[in-house]
Amino acid sequence: MPFTAANGDAKATAECRTSEITLDEYRSLTPKMDAADSTATTVAAYLGGTAGWRTDLYSAEPAMLMTQAESIELFRDLGAKFTPELKSPSVEMPFNGFTQEDYAQKMVDEYVAAGIPASDVWLQSFNLEDVLYWIKAAPEFGAQAVYLMDEYNIDGYSPMDASTWPNTMEDFKAMGVNYIAPPTWMLVTLENGEIVPSELALQAKAADLNIITWTIERSGPLVNGGGWYYQSIADAVNSDGVMYELIDVLAQDVGVDGIFSDWPATVTYYANCMGLE
């Protein structure tokens, strides 16, 4: 989809689909931070949408785009583990005979081909059917496949009211799902002004589900309530220090296994201070 400038209430838009380009064309692109200016009237302005509280200081030299297989080799050589997300297709599936299950299987196949043990890989998807496919077709990988929860898109949904949930935490466990990953705000609420675990968090732990959450350091300065990721505790968010209060509750009271962060030093600092692995 070519660039369309902002006009009145209509936001600027642009879309480039990997399904429309070759691998060589993909490699010819220059990657940038994931940001865009929706008020832009030119392509240059649209691409220059990095938030003021972030920085492009370290992008003086263009990064090199990689295939998943190439990234697996790099991360393996660096001694890292793997948390790949199977992104939702922008095209209708099947695409040229390539089904959603083919797509989910291909991700697994590249880890198998690289000799990566399943215990080092946490496959992720917002599509519950992908997770259930991995559980059935690749059980070693499916055992720690992560369901990225987006039930907040359902009208009337509340992490504090189990009657609004399409699946209970026990339902997920019965399906074979062992890891769920809701956004941070779904796991906490306020009680007498203090940050405490939400009903969803309590029921997830009672059902023996492992929890990963997202995303710290995506909200900018927290002096005005923190925005989307802090919406369930906004009344208590008045300084950047609340971020560490949230991390502490997530780690100690909710008992999360991991926290995604756009600035990993933040959670690494906490983990080191608290003696966490």
C-alpha positions in Angstrom: 0.0 0.0 0.0 1.7 3.3 -1.1 2.0 6.2 1.3 -1.1 8.3 1.9 -0.6 11.6 3.5 -2.6 12.7 6.6 -5.6 14.8 5.6 -7.9 16.4 8.2 -9.0 13.6 10.6 -7.5 10.9 8.3 -4.2 9.6 9.5 -1.2 9.0 7.3 -0.8 5.4 6.2 1.6 3.1 4.5 2.2 -0.6 4.3 4.8 -2.9 2.9 4.1 -6.6 2.9 6.7 -9.3 2.7 4.3 -11.3 0.6 4.7 -8.7 -2.2 8.5 -8.7 -2.4 11.3 -11.1 -3.0 13.9 -12.1 -0.5 16.5 -10.0 -2.4 14.2 -7.0 -2.4 13.7 -7.5 1.4 17.4 -7.6 1.9 17.8 -4.3 0.0 15.6 -2.4 2.6 17.1 -0.3 5.4 15.5 -1.2 8.8 14.5 1.5 11.3 12.9 1.8 14.7 9.3 0.7 14.6 7.6 4.1 14.7 5.7 6.4 12.3 4.2 9.9 12.4 0.5 9.5 11.6 0.2 13.3 11.1 2.8 13.3 8.3 2.2 14.7 4.9 5.4 13.4 3.4 7.2 10.1 3.4 10.2 11.5 5.1 8.1 12.9 8.0 6.2 9.7 8.3 9.4 7.6 8.6 10.8 10.1 11.1 8.2 9.4 13.8 10.5 8.2 16.6 9.0 9.4 19.9 10.9 12.2 21.6 11.7 10.1 24.7 13.4 7.5 22.5 16.6 8.0 20.4 18.0 7.2 17.0 21.5 8.0 18.3 22.7 4.4 17.7 21.4 4.0 14.2 24.0 6.0 12.4 25.1 2.8 10.6 22.2 1.0 8.9 21.3 -2.3 10.5 21.3 -5.5 8.3 18.0 -7.3 7.8 18.0 -11.0 8.5 15.8 -14.0 7.8 14.6 -15.9 10.8 17.1 -18.7 10.0 20.0 -16.2 10.0 18.8 -14.6 13.3 18.6 -18.1 14.9 22.3 -18.6 14.0 23.2 -15.2 15.5 21.3 -15.6 18.7 22.6 -19.2 19.2 26.2 -18.0 18.7 25.6 -15.2 21.3 24.3 -17.8 23.8 20.7 -16.4 23.8 17.4 -18.2 24.1 14.5 -17.6 21.7 11.1 -16.0 21.9 9.9 -15.7 18.3 6.4 -14.4 17.6 4.4 -15.8 14.7 3.0 -12.5 13.3 -0.6 -12.4 12.0 -0.6 -12.5 8.2 -1.6 -9.4 6.3 -3.0 -11.6 3.6 -5.9 -14.1 3.6 -4.7 -17.6 4.4 -4.2 -19.9 2.7 -1.9 -17.8 0.5 -0.9 -19.4 -2.7 -1.7 -22.8 -1.1 0.4 -21.9 2.1 -1.9 -22.5 5.1 -1.8 -21.1 8.5 -0.7 -24.4 9.8 2.1 -24.5 7.2 3.2 -21.1 8.5 3.2 -22.2 12.1 5.1 -25.4 11.2 7.7 -23.5 9.2 8.7 -21.5 12.3 9.3 -24.8 14.2 11.1 -26.4 11.3 13.8 -23.7 11.2 14.6 -24.2 14.9 14.8 -28.0 14.3 17.0 -27.5 11.3 19.4 -25.3 13.3 19.6 -27.9 16.1 18.1 -25.7 18.7 16.6 -27.7 21.6 12.9 -27.0 22.2 13.6 -26.1 25.8 15.4 -23.0 24.6 12.5 -21.8 22.5 9.2 -20.0 23.6 7.1 -19.8 20.4 4.5 -17.1 20.7 1.3 -16.1 18.9 -1.8 -13.9 19.5 -3.7 -16.6 17.6 -4.7 -19.4 20.1 -5.1 -21.8 17.2 -1.4 -21.5 16.4 -0.5 -22.4 20.0 -2.9 -25.3 19.9 -1.3 -26.5 16.6 2.2 -26.5 18.2 0.9 -28.4 21.2 -0.5 -31.1 18.9 2.0 -31.2 16.0 5.2 -30.2 17.8 4.6 -31.1 21.5 8.2 -30.5 22.6 7.9 -26.9 21.4 4.2 -26.7 22.3 5.0 -27.4 25.9 6.2 -23.9 26.3 4.4 -22.1 23.5 3.1 -18.8 24.7 -0.4 -17.5 24.1 -0.3 -13.8 23.7 -3.6 -12.6 25.2 -5.6 -9.9 23.4 -9.0 -10.6 24.9 -9.1 -6.9 25.9 -10.4 -6.3 22.4 -13.7 -8.0 23.3 -16.5 -5.6 24.3 -17.2 -5.8 28.0 -14.0 -7.8 28.8 -12.4 -7.2 32.2 -9.4 -9.0 33.8 -11.2 -8.5 37.1 -14.4 -10.3 36.1 -14.1 -13.9 35.1 -17.6 -14.0 33.7 -16.4 -11.8 30.8 -13.6 -14.1 29.8 -14.0 -16.3 26.6 -11.8 -18.9 28.3 -11.0 -19.5 32.0 -7.5 -20.1 33.1 -8.5 -23.7 33.8 -9.7 -23.9 30.2 -6.3 -22.9 28.9 -4.6 -25.5 31.1 -7.0 -28.2 29.9 -6.1 -27.3 26.3 -2.5 -27.9 27.1 -1.5 -24.3 27.2 1.2 -23.8 29.8 2.2 -20.1 29.2 0.0 -17.1 28.8 1.2 -13.6 28.1 -1.2 -10.7 28.9 -0.2 -7.1 28.8 1.0 -5.6 32.1 -2.2 -3.8 32.9 -4.3 -7.0 32.8 -2.2 -8.5 35.7 -2.6 -5.7 38.2 -5.2 -3.5 39.9 -5.3 -1.0 42.7 -6.4 -1.9 46.3 -6.4 1.0 48.8 -4.0 2.8 46.4 -1.5 0.0 46.3 -0.7 -2.1 43.2 -1.9 -5.7 43.7 -2.5 -8.8 41.4 -5.6 -8.8 39.3 -8.2 -11.5 39.4 -6.8 -12.8 36.1 -3.3 -13.0 37.7 -4.6 -14.8 40.7 -6.6 -17.4 38.7 -3.8 -18.0 36.3 -1.4 -18.9 39.1 -4.1 -21.0 40.8 -4.4 -22.9 37.5 -0.6 -23.4 37.4 -0.1 -21.3 34.3 3.2 -19.7 33.7 3.0 -16.0 33.0 5.0 -13.7 30.7 4.0 -10.0 30.3 4.5 -7.1 28.0 5.8 -4.3 27.7 7.9 -2.2 30.0 9.6 1.0 28.7 7.0 1.5 25.9 5.1 4.3 27.6 7.4 7.3 27.9 7.4 9.5 31.0 4.9 8.3 33.6 4.1 11.6 35.3 0.7 11.7 33.6 -0.6 8.2 34.3 1.5 6.1 31.9 -1.1 5.5 29.2 -2.2 2.1 27.8 0.1 -0.2 29.7 -0.7 1.3 33.0 -4.5 1.9 32.5 -5.6 -0.4 35.4 -3.4 1.5 37.9 -3.4 4.9 36.4 -4.6 6.6 39.6 -1.3 5.6 41.3 1.0 6.4 38.4 2.6 9.8 38.9 6.3 9.3 38.4 8.8 7.1 36.6 9.5 5.3 39.8 6.2 3.6 39.6 7.6 1.4 36.8 9.8 -0.4 39.4 6.9 -0.7 41.8 5.0 -2.4 38.9 7.9 -4.6 38.1 8.3 -5.6 41.8 4.6 -6.6 42.0 4.7 -8.5 38.8 7.8 -10.4 39.9 7.0 -10.9 43.6 3.2 -11.0 43.9 2.0 -12.1 40.5 5.0 -14.4 40.0 5.7 -13.8 36.3 8.4 -15.8 34.5 9.5 -12.9 32.4 8.8 -9.3 31.3 9.3 -8.0 27.8 11.0 -4.6 27.8 11.9 -2.2 25.0 14.9 -1.3 27.2 16.2 -4.5 28.7 18.5 -2.8 31.1 15.5 -1.9 33.2 14.3 -5.4 34.0 17.9 -6.7 34.1 18.8 -4.2 36.7 15.8 -5.3 38.8 16.6 -9.0 38.4 20.3 -8.5 39.3 19.3 -6.5 42.4 16.8 -9.1 43.5 19.0 -12.1 42.7 16.6 -13.4 40.0 17.6 -15.5 37.0 
